[in-house]
Amino acid sequence: RDSTITFSEAGDFDLRWTFHNNGGCDSIINIEVVVLPRTITVTPTANQHKNCGQTDPILQYSLSENIGSISGELSREAGESVGTYNYMLGTLDAGDNYELVLNQNSPQFEILPVYSEETISQCTSYDWNGTTYTSSGTYTRTLQTSSGCDSIVTLTLTINPIYNTVIYDTICQNSIPYTNYNFNVSQTGIYTKNLSTANGCDSIVTLHLLVNKNTTTTLY
């Protein structure tokens, strides 16, 4: 007679059947059954990463079947340099009835550089990490932190010019002193004054001033 046996756990089992034939004799059948653990595939969640120097996040994953909660944590290859690392099963454990295997097409964990930004407004030029910049623009450098991590720094630089203004002007002697452009002079000559623009940079004004003598006319 056919019979069905269901096993609820993995392991080695010895089964015995006893039959009685028509002659009254017993017939005994012994069977050894090996129940293998059920294979469950572990797939790490895509796009898991951290910045260099940070602590690893708790690594997330999914299972090919819902078998309830399992213990332990997923892990990855050792290393703290910028780059990609393969996942490992780590301490994940689903008990004796299940065998956990890692998905062969798993994504990789990534360690990213440290990113930072600087915005600078400077007059004439700016020295940054050993390089002198004289033009406005966006510049990027890859540096190393004290912990050995790659640090990608983006500099947004504005170079403000220094203005050189030359003025030629004339004034009558009876109108002195000459006070335009923040000057206060009373004689013919060349004068220079440093002014500050709205962006904080110097503006050099050179004044060429001619003082005309007063003319007295006598009418008869």
C-alpha positions as CSV (number, residue, x, y, z in Angstrom):
1,R,0.0,0.0,0.0
2,D,1.3,3.5,-0.9
3,S,2.2,5.8,2.0
4,T,3.5,9.3,2.2
5,I,5.9,10.6,4.9
6,T,6.5,14.3,5.4
7,F,9.7,15.5,7.2
8,S,9.7,18.8,9.0
9,E,13.4,19.0,9.5
10,A,16.7,18.0,7.9
11,G,18.7,15.1,9.1
12,D,19.2,11.3,8.8
13,F,16.2,9.1,9.5
14,D,15.8,5.3,9.7
15,L,12.4,3.9,8.6
16,R,11.0,0.4,9.1
17,W,8.0,-1.2,7.5
18,T,6.7,-4.6,8.7
19,F,4.3,-6.6,6.3
20,H,2.4,-9.8,6.9
21,N,2.2,-12.1,3.9
22,N,-0.5,-14.7,3.2
23,G,1.7,-17.4,4.8
24,G,1.8,-15.6,8.1
25,C,5.4,-14.6,7.8
26,D,6.6,-11.1,8.5
27,S,8.4,-9.1,5.9
28,I,10.5,-6.2,7.2
29,I,11.9,-3.3,5.1
30,N,14.5,-0.9,6.6
31,I,15.1,2.4,4.8
32,E,17.6,5.1,5.7
33,V,16.4,8.5,4.5
34,V,18.6,11.6,4.4
35,V,16.7,14.9,4.3
36,L,18.9,17.7,3.1
37,P,18.6,21.3,4.2
38,R,16.5,23.6,2.0
39,T,18.6,26.0,0.0
40,I,17.8,29.7,0.5
41,T,19.5,32.4,-1.6
42,V,20.6,35.6,0.0
43,T,20.7,38.7,-2.2
44,P,22.3,41.9,-0.8
45,T,20.4,45.1,-1.4
46,A,21.8,47.2,-4.3
47,N,23.5,50.6,-3.9
48,Q,24.8,50.1,-0.4
49,H,27.8,52.3,0.3
50,K,29.6,54.6,2.7
51,N,32.1,57.4,2.6
52,C,35.7,56.5,3.3
53,G,36.4,56.7,7.1
54,Q,32.8,56.1,8.1
55,T,31.5,53.1,10.0
56,D,29.9,50.4,7.9
57,P,26.0,50.6,7.8
58,I,24.0,47.5,8.7
59,L,24.0,45.6,5.5
60,Q,20.5,44.8,4.1
61,Y,19.5,41.8,2.1
62,S,16.5,39.8,0.9
63,L,15.8,36.0,0.9
64,S,14.6,33.8,-2.0
65,E,11.8,32.5,0.3
66,N,10.1,33.8,3.4
67,I,11.3,31.5,6.2
68,G,10.8,33.9,9.0
69,S,13.5,35.7,10.9
70,I,17.1,34.5,10.8
71,S,20.0,35.5,13.0
72,G,23.4,37.1,12.4
73,E,24.5,39.8,9.9
74,L,25.7,40.0,6.4
75,S,29.3,41.1,5.9
76,R,31.7,42.1,3.2
77,E,35.3,41.7,2.2
78,A,37.8,43.5,4.5
79,G,39.2,46.9,3.4
80,E,38.7,50.6,4.0
81,S,40.2,52.1,0.8
82,V,38.0,53.7,-1.9
83,G,36.6,50.9,-4.2
84,T,34.2,48.0,-4.4
85,Y,34.0,45.0,-2.1
86,N,32.2,41.6,-2.5
87,Y,29.6,40.6,0.1
88,M,29.9,37.6,2.4
89,L,27.4,35.6,4.4
90,G,29.0,36.7,7.6
91,T,27.2,35.4,10.6
92,L,23.8,34.8,8.9
93,D,22.2,31.6,10.2
94,A,18.8,30.1,9.4
95,G,19.2,27.0,11.5
96,D,19.9,23.3,10.6
97,N,16.9,23.0,8.2
98,Y,18.2,25.7,5.8
99,E,21.4,26.2,3.8
100,L,22.1,29.9,3.0
101,V,23.9,30.6,-0.2
102,L,25.0,34.0,-1.6
103,N,23.5,35.1,-4.9
104,Q,26.3,34.8,-7.5
105,N,25.0,37.9,-9.2
106,S,25.1,40.0,-6.1
107,P,25.9,43.8,-6.3
108,Q,29.0,45.0,-4.5
109,F,29.4,47.3,-1.5
110,E,31.2,50.6,-2.4
111,I,33.4,52.9,-0.4
112,L,33.2,56.4,-1.8
113,P,35.7,59.3,-1.4
114,V,35.0,62.1,1.0
115,Y,33.5,65.0,-0.9
116,S,33.7,68.7,0.2
117,E,33.2,72.1,-1.4
118,E,34.8,75.5,-0.9
119,T,33.6,78.9,-2.2
120,I,36.2,81.6,-2.3
121,S,36.2,85.2,-3.5
122,Q,39.7,86.7,-3.8
123,C,41.5,89.6,-5.3
124,T,43.9,89.1,-8.2
125,S,44.9,85.5,-7.4
126,Y,44.4,82.6,-4.9
127,D,46.9,80.0,-3.7
128,W,45.2,76.6,-3.2
129,N,47.0,73.4,-2.4
130,G,50.2,74.5,-4.0
131,T,48.7,76.0,-7.1
132,T,48.1,79.7,-7.9
133,Y,44.9,80.5,-9.7
134,T,44.3,83.8,-11.4
135,S,41.0,83.1,-13.2
136,S,37.5,82.5,-11.8
137,G,36.2,79.0,-12.2
138,T,35.5,75.6,-10.6
139,Y,38.5,73.5,-9.7
140,T,38.7,70.0,-8.3
141,R,41.5,68.3,-6.4
142,T,41.9,64.8,-5.0
143,L,43.6,64.9,-1.6
144,Q,44.3,62.5,1.2
145,T,42.9,62.9,4.7
146,S,44.9,62.1,7.8
147,S,43.2,58.7,7.9
148,G,44.4,57.8,4.4
149,C,41.0,58.4,2.7
150,D,40.7,60.0,-0.7
151,S,39.1,63.5,-0.4
152,I,37.7,65.1,-3.5
153,V,37.5,68.9,-2.9
154,T,35.7,71.2,-5.3
155,L,36.6,74.9,-5.2
156,T,34.3,77.5,-6.7
157,L,36.6,80.5,-7.1
158,T,35.8,84.1,-8.0
159,I,38.8,86.3,-8.9
160,N,38.0,90.0,-8.5
161,P,40.2,92.4,-10.6
162,I,42.1,95.4,-9.3
163,Y,41.1,98.5,-11.3
164,N,43.7,101.1,-12.3
165,T,42.0,104.4,-13.2
166,V,43.8,107.4,-14.6
167,I,42.2,110.8,-14.4
168,Y,43.3,114.1,-16.0
169,D,41.7,117.1,-14.5
170,T,42.0,120.9,-14.3
171,I,41.0,123.3,-11.5
172,C,41.3,127.0,-11.1
173,Q,43.4,128.2,-8.2
174,N,40.5,130.0,-6.6
175,S,38.6,126.6,-6.4
176,I,41.2,124.6,-4.6
177,P,41.5,122.3,-2.8
178,Y,40.6,119.6,-5.4
179,T,38.4,117.0,-3.5
180,N,37.1,114.7,-6.2
181,Y,37.7,110.9,-5.9
182,N,38.6,111.4,-2.2
183,F,41.6,113.6,-3.0
184,N,42.5,116.7,-1.1
185,V,45.2,118.5,-3.0
186,S,46.0,122.1,-4.0
187,Q,48.9,122.0,-6.4
188,T,49.6,120.8,-9.9
189,G,51.0,117.3,-9.8
190,I,50.4,113.6,-10.1
191,Y,48.7,111.9,-7.1
192,T,47.8,108.3,-6.4
193,K,45.2,106.9,-4.0
194,N,44.2,103.4,-3.2
195,L,40.4,102.9,-2.8
196,S,38.5,99.8,-1.9
197,T,35.8,98.5,-4.3
198,A,32.5,96.8,-3.2
199,N,34.1,93.4,-3.4
200,G,37.0,94.5,-1.1
201,C,39.7,94.7,-3.7
202,D,41.9,97.7,-4.2
203,S,41.2,100.2,-6.9
204,I,44.2,102.5,-7.8
205,V,43.3,106.0,-8.9
206,T,46.0,108.2,-10.5
207,L,45.2,111.9,-10.8
208,H,47.0,114.2,-13.1
209,L,46.0,117.6,-11.8
210,L,46.7,121.0,-13.4
211,V,46.0,124.0,-11.2
212,N,45.5,127.1,-13.3
213,K,46.4,130.5,-11.8
214,N,43.7,133.0,-11.5
215,T,43.7,135.7,-14.2
216,T,43.0,139.3,-13.1
217,T,41.7,141.6,-15.9
218,T,41.5,145.4,-15.4
219,L,39.0,147.2,-17.4
220,Y,39.4,150.9,-18.0
